[in-house]
Amino acid sequence: MCEETKPDQEQEEPGGELNHRQQQVVDMGSATIATGDGTIHTLTIIGQIEGHQEAAQGAKTTKYEHVLPLLTAVEESMEVDGLLILLNTMGGDIEAGLAIAEMIAGMRKPTVSLVLGGGHSIGVPLAVAAQESFIVPSGAMTIHPVRLNGLVIGVSQTFHYFERIQDRICDFVTQNSRVSRETFEGLMLNTGEMAADVGSVIYGKEAVRLGLIDHLGGLGDALDCLHRRMRAYRDGKTMEQTDGQGLPAD
């Protein structure tokens, strides 16, 4: 009976890899694809960045307890050569978002990010954490001061705490992009743009012009950049030997 079922099992094997990739997308919001230049792991960061407390039922979330070990696995795996991060997030927990951003920024393997619908709030550090960043023309990024849910004690220490959190975010963004601290803080504290809030909403071209994002482009552009970086990384090129597009220097 076992021998009779062998042909059926063998017929199912070709679809096994496809089923595994589909399940990977369902479970982790990620996929691993083999290409001519190496294997690319694609990570999606969507919805709300979930922190130490679970988001409301029905909300789409990115869970940091899933992403952190996944990034470690990508960095250490001999089967993965580059990481593509697709962003469409409304923001969320600051500590969790910064933890993911620091993990991405600390990776040695080639990393490229692409802001699609939006990279709002804590999504800004996540977008700039990659070695090179892209944003589509219709993409948007909201930059605003730190917000806190729950009980707030109206004392000077509370506002000092807010300032220190904002300093952490400003430091990370300015260290991992070309935007100046003065410009970024000006966008964060802008009172003349949003009717019922403080901050700014910037779109594709403006994000590149300000130096927050490296390039304006879509999926093909981001993949081309990642492929070039993967080839350079494989050939032992250092960051000093590549130009802003991930190409070997002349």
Secondary structure, DSSP 4 states (H G I P E B T S, - for coil): -HHHHHHHHHHHTHHHHHHHHHHHHHHHSEEEEEETTEEEEEEEEEEEEE-SSPPPTT--EEEHHHHHHHHHHHHH-TT--EEEEEEEEEEE-HHHHHHHHHHHHT--S-EEEEEEEEE-TTHHHHHHTSSEEEE-TT-EEEE------S----SHHHHHHHHHHHHHHHHHHHHSSS--HHHHHHHHT--SS-TTSSSEEEEHHHHHHTTSSSEE--HHHHHHHHHHHHHHHHTT--GGGB-TTSPBP-
